Amino acid sequence: MPVILLLAGVALLLSCIKSVGENESAIVEHLGEFSRVLSPGHHIIIPFIETITYVNKRTQPLETGNVTVYTSDNHSLQIESTLKYRITNEYKVLYEVEQLNQSIHELIKEAVKQYYKTVYLEDLFPTFSLDEQHIVDFMNGYLTSYGLSVTDYSHGSLKPSLETQTYLNNHFYFNLTNLKKSF
């Protein structure tokens, strides 16, 4: 009987010690309420009273999929982009954002849309060259309040809508016509 009690005591003691990895943090809840954030290392918790939720702090890739964006001069484009983000505020992400993965995806898609509202169509074509660091900075201004940070952005395909394509064809044809007349 004493051996069983000793083993139960050792098991209870070991269940008090929790380890948080180098690229993660953990949220401790005391009886279901937020208590504290644990940084990487070993920590002691009260078993059965405190629970832990681990948060991945690594940079994570995200493909936005096909997103319809509007430029500041109201031209629509379909854009696919890839970015990398990480969680910067565990509390905000876990307690203020519902359905974490879906919400992160929607927040980032909204940040992409908000960025393109600041750009004129002529700034995108014909070379489609954008300052990607400027986009990262813009998105971080938008996403910081949600506990997220974008670390890298790269644009993939960009497809103008039919109306936008017609505008581009006419606009560039008009510019070429004016250029020919000036010689």
C-alpha positions in Angstrom: 0.0 0.0 0.0 2.8 2.5 0.8 4.4 1.8 -2.6 1.1 2.7 -4.3 0.8 5.9 -2.4 4.4 6.8 -3.1 3.9 6.1 -6.8 0.7 8.2 -6.8 2.5 11.0 -5.1 5.4 10.9 -7.6 2.8 10.9 -10.5 1.0 13.9 -9.0 4.3 15.7 -8.5 5.3 15.0 -12.2 1.9 16.2 -13.4 2.7 19.6 -11.8 5.8 20.2 -14.0 5.0 21.4 -17.5 7.6 22.2 -20.2 7.1 25.0 -22.8 9.1 24.6 -25.9 11.5 27.1 -27.4 9.1 28.2 -30.2 5.9 28.3 -28.2 4.3 29.8 -25.2 1.4 28.6 -23.0 -1.7 30.1 -21.5 -2.6 29.0 -18.0 -6.2 29.0 -16.9 -7.0 28.7 -13.2 -10.5 27.1 -12.9 -11.3 28.1 -16.4 -10.2 31.8 -16.1 -7.1 33.3 -17.6 -4.2 33.2 -15.1 -0.9 33.9 -16.9 1.3 33.3 -20.0 4.2 31.0 -19.7 7.4 31.6 -21.6 9.7 28.8 -22.8 11.1 26.7 -20.0 9.8 24.5 -17.2 6.9 25.6 -15.0 4.9 24.3 -12.1 1.1 24.3 -12.2 -1.6 23.1 -9.9 -3.0 19.8 -11.3 -6.7 19.5 -11.9 -7.2 23.3 -11.1 -5.0 24.8 -13.7 -5.0 23.9 -17.4 -2.5 24.8 -20.2 -3.1 25.7 -23.8 0.0 25.8 -25.9 0.5 28.4 -28.6 2.8 27.9 -31.6 5.0 31.0 -31.9 6.7 29.9 -35.1 6.3 31.8 -38.3 3.5 30.0 -40.2 2.8 30.2 -44.0 -0.7 31.1 -45.3 -2.0 31.2 -48.8 -4.8 33.7 -49.2 -6.5 31.9 -52.0 -8.3 33.8 -54.6 -9.2 37.2 -53.1 -11.2 40.0 -54.9 -9.6 43.3 -54.2 -10.5 46.8 -55.3 -7.9 49.5 -56.0 -8.3 53.1 -54.8 -9.6 54.0 -58.3 -12.2 51.2 -57.9 -10.9 48.6 -60.3 -11.3 44.9 -59.3 -8.6 42.3 -59.4 -8.3 38.7 -58.4 -5.1 38.2 -56.4 -3.5 35.1 -54.9 -0.7 35.8 -52.5 1.4 34.0 -49.9 2.5 35.4 -46.6 4.1 34.3 -43.3 2.7 35.3 -40.0 3.2 34.7 -36.3 1.3 35.1 -33.1 2.6 38.0 -31.1 0.0 38.3 -28.3 -1.3 34.9 -27.1 -4.0 36.4 -24.9 -5.6 38.4 -27.7 -5.5 35.5 -30.2 -7.0 33.0 -27.8 -9.5 35.1 -25.9 -10.5 37.9 -28.4 -10.5 36.0 -31.7 -13.1 33.3 -32.2 -12.4 30.3 -34.4 -8.7 31.0 -34.5 -7.6 29.5 -37.8 -10.6 30.7 -39.8 -10.3 34.1 -38.2 -6.6 34.5 -38.9 -7.3 33.6 -42.6 -10.1 36.1 -42.8 -8.2 38.9 -41.0 -5.2 38.5 -43.3 -7.5 38.5 -46.4 -9.1 41.7 -45.1 -5.7 43.2 -44.6 -4.8 42.4 -48.2 -8.0 44.0 -49.4 -7.4 47.1 -47.3 -3.9 47.5 -48.7 -5.0 47.3 -52.3 -7.6 50.1 -51.6 -4.6 52.4 -51.2 -3.0 51.6 -54.6 -4.0 52.9 -58.0 -4.3 50.5 -60.9 -1.6 52.3 -62.9 0.8 51.6 -60.0 0.3 47.9 -60.6 0.5 47.6 -64.3 2.3 46.8 -66.6 5.1 45.5 -64.3 3.1 44.6 -61.2 5.9 45.8 -59.0 5.0 46.4 -55.4 7.1 47.2 -52.4 6.4 44.0 -50.5 7.9 45.5 -47.3 5.4 48.3 -47.5 2.6 45.8 -47.7 4.0 43.9 -44.7 4.2 47.2 -42.7 0.6 48.1 -43.8 -0.7 44.7 -42.7 1.1 44.8 -39.4 -0.6 48.1 -38.7 -3.9 46.4 -39.3 -3.2 43.1 -37.6 -1.2 44.1 -34.5 -4.4 44.8 -32.5 -5.4 41.2 -33.1 -2.1 39.8 -31.8 -0.7 38.9 -35.2 2.4 40.0 -37.1 3.1 39.4 -40.8 6.8 38.7 -41.4 6.8 38.1 -45.2 4.5 38.7 -48.2 4.8 37.7 -51.8 2.2 38.2 -54.4 1.3 35.4 -56.8 -1.1 35.7 -59.7 -3.0 38.9 -60.4 -5.9 38.8 -62.7 -7.9 41.9 -63.6 -11.7 41.6 -64.0 -13.1 41.9 -67.6 -13.9 45.6 -67.0 -10.5 46.2 -65.6 -8.8 44.4 -68.5 -10.8 46.4 -71.0 -9.7 49.6 -69.2 -6.1 48.5 -69.2 -6.2 47.6 -72.9 -7.8 51.0 -73.8 -5.5 52.9 -71.4 -2.3 51.4 -72.6 -3.4 51.7 -76.3 -4.3 55.3 -75.7 -0.8 55.9 -74.2 0.9 54.2 -77.1 -1.2 56.2 -79.6 -0.2 59.5 -77.8 3.4 58.4 -77.8 3.4 57.7 -81.5 1.8 61.0 -82.3 4.5 62.9 -80.3 7.3 61.6 -82.5 
